[in-house]
Amino acid sequence: MDRLRGWPATLNEGPVGLRPLRLGDVRVWRETRLRNADWLRPWEPSNPETPLFRTGLGPYISMVGTLRREARQGLALPWVMTYNGRFAGQLTVGAIVWGSARSAQVGYWIDGAVAGNGVTPTALAMAVDHCFFTTGLHRLEANIRPENQASRRVVEKLGFREEGIRRRQLHIDGAWRDHICYALTVEDVPGGLLVQWRRARESAAHGGSSVEEV
């Protein structure tokens, strides 16, 4: 079935990796989320009726079960980001629509302790290439709060187009928040996004324009 092409998948680029989310990640996921609560709270989707950060394991188990089911149905690609082999955050391609759209939305969060090492843009570049050239998607969107400068830098440095404001799109940190829609299609990266990202980093390393690492 084309919808399931390329999943499960483990991808690597230097010290940065993507691998499927597992039930066994529960303790490190919980510890990382609690330690990063203040770092993540302003940007994380929340349910208007329930708190975002809980101490129990039930929410994680429920989330993994939902994402695994969606992956089997061809509706999501739920990855863990790793750095030097250790848990560093999540990157999920979700809300996949097939048929004539072949589109999806991507979301991510990273442990503040490893931010600044290029983990997120490298992981996102790998995910984009996998979605376009293996899974068969045509368009990916990332919707980001205007105030989230770090996350906006990730997609902007990778060449995502800004396509306008989505008013009060998601419930974030206690209220309905506006988001900027960024997007890429497969035509935008004919040689692959990871190749472009490598070149940008190499240029910066050799005295070209600076590339901020996130």
N, C-alpha and C positions, 0 to 999 in steps of 0.2 A: 504494500500500500504506500503510495507516494507521501501520504500525510506523515508517515512514521519514518521516512527516510532520514538517516543520519542521527538516529537516537536509539540508545544512549550514546553519548560521545564524550571523549576526554581529549582536550586540546592543550597544547603547551607552546610557549614562546619564552625561551630563557627561564627565569625564575618564576614566571607567571603561568598559572594553569587554570583551566576550567574543567570541572568534573561534575557528574550528576549529584544532586542533593540526596543525602541518605538519612535514614532514621538514626543511624549511628552518630550523626553530627549533632545530636540533640544537646549534649552537655556543652560542647565548645560553642555552638550557636547561642545557647542561653547565656553563657558567660560573656561572650562578645557583645551581645545585644544589651545586657545590663550594664556592662562597663562603658558602652558607647551611647547610653540613653540620651544624655544631653546633646551629644554630637548629632544624633540621628533624628531626634524628636521634631525639629522644625521642618523636616523634609519628608517624613514617612507618612504614607496613607494610613488613615485611622478610621475606625468605625465610630460614627457619632454616638453610639450607645454603649461602647465598651472602651476600656483603657487600652493604650497601645502596648505598654511594657508590663508584662505580668511575670511573676516568679515561678509559676507552674510550668510543667512540661506539656500539658494538654494542647495549648495553642500551636505549639511546634508540630506535634504529632498530627493534629488535624490539618495543618498547612501542608505537610509533606504528603499526607494521603491525598489531598485535593490535587496537588501539583503532579503527583505520580499518575493519578487517574487522567488528568488533562494531557499529560505526555503520551499516555497510551492511546488517547483519542486524537492525537495530533494537534492539540490546542495550546501546548506550552513546551518550552525547553528550559527546565529549572536547573541552573548550574550553581555550584559553589565556586567562588574565586579563591585561588590559593596563591601564596607567595612563599617561595622556598619550601614548598611542600606542606605549608601550614594554612589552616583556615584563615581567610582574609575578608570574607564577605559573600554576598550573593549577587548573581546576575540572572535575571529571568526574562526570557522572551515569552510573552503571553498574549492573550486575546488574539490568537492566530485566526485569520479568516482565509478560507480557501476559495474555490470557485474562481471567479474572474478578478478577485481582489488580490489574493496571495499576499496579505499584509499582516503585520503584527506590531506589538508595542514592546519596548524593552525598558526594564527598570533595574536599578542596581544600588547597592550600598556597600561601603567599605569600612573596615576597622580603622579608626583614626590613628591607631598605632603604626600602621603601615602606609598611610596616605603620604604622598610625596615621592613614591618610588615608581610611578608610571603603571601601577597595577591596573587601575580601572580602564584607562584608554587602551592598553594592550589587550586586556580581556574583552573589551567591547569590540575592538577590531577583529579579534578571532571569532567572536560570536557572529558579527555581521557577515564575515566571509562564509562561515559555516551555513548560516541561514540562506544566503543568496546562492551559493555554489554547490551545496550539498542537499539541504532541505528543499530548496526550490521556491523560496519566497521571493517576492518582487520588491516590496516596500517595507521599511522599518521606521517606526516613529519612537521618539523619546519625548515625553512631556514633563517639563521641569518648571518649578516655581521661579518667577523672575528674580527673586532674592537669592536663589541658590547659585552663587557665582562659580563655586568650585565645580558643580555638576555641569553647568553650562559650558565651562571651559573644556570639559572632557569632549562633549559632542562637537563644539565649534572647532577644536583643533583637529578633529577627525573629518571635518568637512560636511557635517550635517547642516542642511538648510534650515533657517528659521522661517516658519510658515504662519506665524501669527499667534494671537492669544486665544486660549480657550477659557472663557469666563467661568469661574467657580466650578472647575472641572472635578476636583477631588477634595474629599474631607481630609485636611491635614492639620495636625496640632490644634484641634478643637474648633476648626471653622472650615467653610468651603472656600478653597483658594483658586486663584487664577493660575494657569500654566501656559508656558510658551511651548508651542509644538515645533519640534525639530524632526527632520525626516531625511532619509536616503533611499534611493532606488538602486537596483542592480546596475543600471546604466551609468550611475555616478562613479562606480568603482570597477571599471572593466578589467583592471589588472589585479584587483583585490585590495581591500582597505588595509590589511596588515602590511603589505608591501609599501604603501604610501606612508604608513606610520613609521616603519623602519627607516625610510629615507628621511623623514622629518627629524627623527632622533639623531641619525647619523650626521645630518647637516648641522644640527645644533651642537653636536659634540665637536665638530670641526670648525667652529667659529661662525656658523650661520646664525639665523634668527633663533632666539631662545624658544625652547619648548618647555612649558611648565609641566611638571610631573604630578599626577593626582592618583 
